[in-house]
């Protein structure tokens, strides 16, 4: 029996990447009766047919993580990709993506693309996210900048790419591996939004890792029971959380709050703190 990873699933057939190549598989009958779905990213055991190109998925191995939107298993890293310009970055949206990754216990990296359009601003943003503790790559597919650094950050990981349309995610993947030949879209000058070019979840082999340009990740919203957890999704808050005067401090108006003290000392940026308050309101319990 061979072990592989499901990289694509369409119409009841699953493409499974093994160390002996790609195998087109169906599911063993008992797996079709499972309550939970078989997902792209699942590690599976398969048996091969005589031709070696077809097979049957016999078992789904235990998952380390699972995303619901988009449906994908065993992701261990999220790469938040945005353009320094064209389209202009929406920092609340970007922080929302980083928070979602943190709440899902996934590692997060930041990719600042189209750096050739404003190199100075790109470096300023890289310094900002590095200060928060996020590994950051500054990239340009026009100049080939930062591609080796990004490869290193993706190495050996199953990475979900997330970010606004038009940020250049597909172009970046094509630059990392020209054999992918992914469709790319143009940014509307009027609306400053790109056209979504990724329509289904698929894992793409990249070196010894995989990447998924994941449609739908950006539609994740905070649940109304995550109010207490949200503070832990801001890495720069964590050194101060144990020193607040009151247990259960939510760092809004409570006296003796050390997160607020760090904000006043310039250790936390006002923009990030404001975004925390916006998301905190969203995550508040609904009675």
Secondary structure as a PSIPRED ss2 file (coil, helix, strand):
# PSIPRED VFORMAT (PSIPRED V4.0)

   1 X C   1.000  0.000  0.000
   2 X E   0.000  0.000  1.000
   3 X E   0.000  0.000  1.000
   4 X E   0.000  0.000  1.000
   5 X E   0.000  0.000  1.000
   6 X E   0.000  0.000  1.000
   7 X E   0.000  0.000  1.000
   8 X E   0.000  0.000  1.000
   9 X E   0.000  0.000  1.000
  10 X E   0.000  0.000  1.000
  11 X C   1.000  0.000  0.000
  12 X C   1.000  0.000  0.000
  13 X E   0.000  0.000  1.000
  14 X E   0.000  0.000  1.000
  15 X E   0.000  0.000  1.000
  16 X E   0.000  0.000  1.000
  17 X E   0.000  0.000  1.000
  18 X E   0.000  0.000  1.000
  19 X C   1.000  0.000  0.000
  20 X C   1.000  0.000  0.000
  21 X E   0.000  0.000  1.000
  22 X E   0.000  0.000  1.000
  23 X E   0.000  0.000  1.000
  24 X E   0.000  0.000  1.000
  25 X E   0.000  0.000  1.000
  26 X E   0.000  0.000  1.000
  27 X E   0.000  0.000  1.000
  28 X C   1.000  0.000  0.000
  29 X H   0.000  1.000  0.000
  30 X H   0.000  1.000  0.000
  31 X H   0.000  1.000  0.000
  32 X H   0.000  1.000  0.000
  33 X C   1.000  0.000  0.000
  34 X C   1.000  0.000  0.000
  35 X C   1.000  0.000  0.000
  36 X C   1.000  0.000  0.000
  37 X C   1.000  0.000  0.000
  38 X C   1.000  0.000  0.000
  39 X C   1.000  0.000  0.000
  40 X E   0.000  0.000  1.000
  41 X C   1.000  0.000  0.000
  42 X C   1.000  0.000  0.000
  43 X E   0.000  0.000  1.000
  44 X E   0.000  0.000  1.000
  45 X E   0.000  0.000  1.000
  46 X E   0.000  0.000  1.000
  47 X E   0.000  0.000  1.000
  48 X E   0.000  0.000  1.000
  49 X C   1.000  0.000  0.000
  50 X C   1.000  0.000  0.000
  51 X C   1.000  0.000  0.000
  52 X C   1.000  0.000  0.000
  53 X C   1.000  0.000  0.000
  54 X E   0.000  0.000  1.000
  55 X E   0.000  0.000  1.000
  56 X E   0.000  0.000  1.000
  57 X E   0.000  0.000  1.000
  58 X E   0.000  0.000  1.000
  59 X E   0.000  0.000  1.000
  60 X E   0.000  0.000  1.000
  61 X C   1.000  0.000  0.000
  62 X C   1.000  0.000  0.000
  63 X C   1.000  0.000  0.000
  64 X C   1.000  0.000  0.000
  65 X C   1.000  0.000  0.000
  66 X E   0.000  0.000  1.000
  67 X E   0.000  0.000  1.000
  68 X C   1.000  0.000  0.000
  69 X C   1.000  0.000  0.000
  70 X C   1.000  0.000  0.000
  71 X C   1.000  0.000  0.000
  72 X E   0.000  0.000  1.000
  73 X E   0.000  0.000  1.000
  74 X C   1.000  0.000  0.000
  75 X C   1.000  0.000  0.000
  76 X C   1.000  0.000  0.000
  77 X E   0.000  0.000  1.000
  78 X E   0.000  0.000  1.000
  79 X E   0.000  0.000  1.000
  80 X E   0.000  0.000  1.000
  81 X E   0.000  0.000  1.000
  82 X E   0.000  0.000  1.000
  83 X E   0.000  0.000  1.000
  84 X C   1.000  0.000  0.000
  85 X C   1.000  0.000  0.000
  86 X C   1.000  0.000  0.000
  87 X C   1.000  0.000  0.000
  88 X C   1.000  0.000  0.000
  89 X C   1.000  0.000  0.000
  90 X C   1.000  0.000  0.000
  91 X H   0.000  1.000  0.000
  92 X H   0.000  1.000  0.000
  93 X H   0.000  1.000  0.000
  94 X H   0.000  1.000  0.000
  95 X H   0.000  1.000  0.000
  96 X H   0.000  1.000  0.000
  97 X H   0.000  1.000  0.000
  98 X H   0.000  1.000  0.000
  99 X H   0.000  1.000  0.000
 100 X H   0.000  1.000  0.000
 101 X H   0.000  1.000  0.000
 102 X H   0.000  1.000  0.000
 103 X H   0.000  1.000  0.000
 104 X C   1.000  0.000  0.000
 105 X C   1.000  0.000  0.000
 106 X C   1.000  0.000  0.000
 107 X E   0.000  0.000  1.000
 108 X E   0.000  0.000  1.000
 109 X E   0.000  0.000  1.000
 110 X E   0.000  0.000  1.000
 111 X E   0.000  0.000  1.000
 112 X E   0.000  0.000  1.000
 113 X E   0.000  0.000  1.000
 114 X C   1.000  0.000  0.000
 115 X H   0.000  1.000  0.000
 116 X H   0.000  1.000  0.000
 117 X H   0.000  1.000  0.000
 118 X C   1.000  0.000  0.000
 119 X H   0.000  1.000  0.000
 120 X H   0.000  1.000  0.000
 121 X H   0.000  1.000  0.000
 122 X H   0.000  1.000  0.000
 123 X H   0.000  1.000  0.000
 124 X H   0.000  1.000  0.000
 125 X H   0.000  1.000  0.000
 126 X H   0.000  1.000  0.000
 127 X H   0.000  1.000  0.000
 128 X H   0.000  1.000  0.000
 129 X H   0.000  1.000  0.000
 130 X H   0.000  1.000  0.000
 131 X H   0.000  1.000  0.000
 132 X H   0.000  1.000  0.000
 133 X C   1.000  0.000  0.000
 134 X C   1.000  0.000  0.000
 135 X E   0.000  0.000  1.000
 136 X E   0.000  0.000  1.000
 137 X E   0.000  0.000  1.000
 138 X E   0.000  0.000  1.000
 139 X C   1.000  0.000  0.000
 140 X E   0.000  0.000  1.000
 141 X C   1.000  0.000  0.000
 142 X C   1.000  0.000  0.000
 143 X C   1.000  0.000  0.000
 144 X C   1.000  0.000  0.000
 145 X E   0.000  0.000  1.000
 146 X C   1.000  0.000  0.000
 147 X H   0.000  1.000  0.000
 148 X H   0.000  1.000  0.000
 149 X H   0.000  1.000  0.000
 150 X H   0.000  1.000  0.000
 151 X H   0.000  1.000  0.000
 152 X H   0.000  1.000  0.000
 153 X H   0.000  1.000  0.000
 154 X H   0.000  1.000  0.000
 155 X C   1.000  0.000  0.000
 156 X C   1.000  0.000  0.000
 157 X C   1.000  0.000  0.000
 158 X E   0.000  0.000  1.000
 159 X E   0.000  0.000  1.000
 160 X E   0.000  0.000  1.000
 161 X E   0.000  0.000  1.000
 162 X E   0.000  0.000  1.000
 163 X C   1.000  0.000  0.000
 164 X C   1.000  0.000  0.000
 165 X C   1.000  0.000  0.000
 166 X C   1.000  0.000  0.000
 167 X C   1.000  0.000  0.000
 168 X C   1.000  0.000  0.000
 169 X H   0.000  1.000  0.000
 170 X H   0.000  1.000  0.000
 171 X H   0.000  1.000  0.000
 172 X H   0.000  1.000  0.000
 173 X H   0.000  1.000  0.000
 174 X H   0.000  1.000  0.000
 175 X H   0.000  1.000  0.000
 176 X H   0.000  1.000  0.000
 177 X C   1.000  0.000  0.000
 178 X H   0.000  1.000  0.000
 179 X H   0.000  1.000  0.000
 180 X H   0.000  1.000  0.000
 181 X C   1.000  0.000  0.000
 182 X C   1.000  0.000  0.000
 183 X C   1.000  0.000  0.000
 184 X C   1.000  0.000  0.000
 185 X C   1.000  0.000  0.000
 186 X C   1.000  0.000  0.000
 187 X E   0.000  0.000  1.000
 188 X C   1.000  0.000  0.000
 189 X C   1.000  0.000  0.000
 190 X C   1.000  0.000  0.000
 191 X C   1.000  0.000  0.000
 192 X C   1.000  0.000  0.000
 193 X C   1.000  0.000  0.000
 194 X E   0.000  0.000  1.000
 195 X C   1.000  0.000  0.000
 196 X C   1.000  0.000  0.000
 197 X C   1.000  0.000  0.000
 198 X C   1.000  0.000  0.000
 199 X C   1.000  0.000  0.000
 200 X C   1.000  0.000  0.000
 201 X C   1.000  0.000  0.000
 202 X C   1.000  0.000  0.000
 203 X E   0.000  0.000  1.000
 204 X E   0.000  0.000  1.000
 205 X E   0.000  0.000  1.000
 206 X E   0.000  0.000  1.000
 207 X C   1.000  0.000  0.000
 208 X C   1.000  0.000  0.000
 209 X E   0.000  0.000  1.000
 210 X E   0.000  0.000  1.000
 211 X E   0.000  0.000  1.000
 212 X E   0.000  0.000  1.000
 213 X E   0.000  0.000  1.000
 214 X C   1.000  0.000  0.000
 215 X C   1.000  0.000  0.000
 216 X C   1.000  0.000  0.000
 217 X H   0.000  1.000  0.000
 218 X H   0.000  1.000  0.000
 219 X H   0.000  1.000  0.000
 220 X C   1.000  0.000  0.000
 221 X C   1.000  0.000  0.000
 222 X C   1.000  0.000  0.000
 223 X C   1.000  0.000  0.000
 224 X C   1.000  0.000  0.000
 225 X C   1.000  0.000  0.000
 226 X C   1.000  0.000  0.000
 227 X C   1.000  0.000  0.000
 228 X C   1.000  0.000  0.000
 229 X C   1.000  0.000  0.000
 230 X H   0.000  1.000  0.000
 231 X H   0.000  1.000  0.000
 232 X H   0.000  1.000  0.000
 233 X H   0.000  1.000  0.000
 234 X C   1.000  0.000  0.000
 235 X H   0.000  1.000  0.000
 236 X H   0.000  1.000  0.000
 237 X H   0.000  1.000  0.000
 238 X H   0.000  1.000  0.000
 239 X H   0.000  1.000  0.000
 240 X H   0.000  1.000  0.000
 241 X H   0.000  1.000  0.000
 242 X H   0.000  1.000  0.000
 243 X H   0.000  1.000  0.000
 244 X C   1.000  0.000  0.000
 245 X C   1.000  0.000  0.000
 246 X C   1.000  0.000  0.000
 247 X C   1.000  0.000  0.000
 248 X C   1.000  0.000  0.000
 249 X C   1.000  0.000  0.000
 250 X C   1.000  0.000  0.000
 251 X C   1.000  0.000  0.000
 252 X C   1.000  0.000  0.000
 253 X C   1.000  0.000  0.000
 254 X C   1.000  0.000  0.000
 255 X C   1.000  0.000  0.000
 256 X C   1.000  0.000  0.000
 257 X C   1.000  0.000  0.000
 258 X H   0.000  1.000  0.000
 259 X H   0.000  1.000  0.000
 260 X H   0.000  1.000  0.000
 261 X H   0.000  1.000  0.000
 262 X H   0.000  1.000  0.000
 263 X H   0.000  1.000  0.000
 264 X H   0.000  1.000  0.000
 265 X C   1.000  0.000  0.000
 266 X C   1.000  0.000  0.000
 267 X C   1.000  0.000  0.000
 268 X C   1.000  0.000  0.000
 269 X C   1.000  0.000  0.000
 270 X H   0.000  1.000  0.000
 271 X H   0.000  1.000  0.000
 272 X H   0.000  1.000  0.000
 273 X H   0.000  1.000  0.000
 274 X H   0.000  1.000  0.000
 275 X H   0.000  1.000  0.000
 276 X H   0.000  1.000  0.000
 277 X H   0.000  1.000  0.000
 278 X H   0.000  1.000  0.000
 279 X H   0.000  1.000  0.000
 280 X H   0.000  1.000  0.000
 281 X H   0.000  1.000  0.000
 282 X H   0.000  1.000  0.000
 283 X H   0.000  1.000  0.000
 284 X C   1.000  0.000  0.000
 285 X C   1.000  0.000  0.000
 286 X C   1.000  0.000  0.000
 287 X C   1.000  0.000  0.000
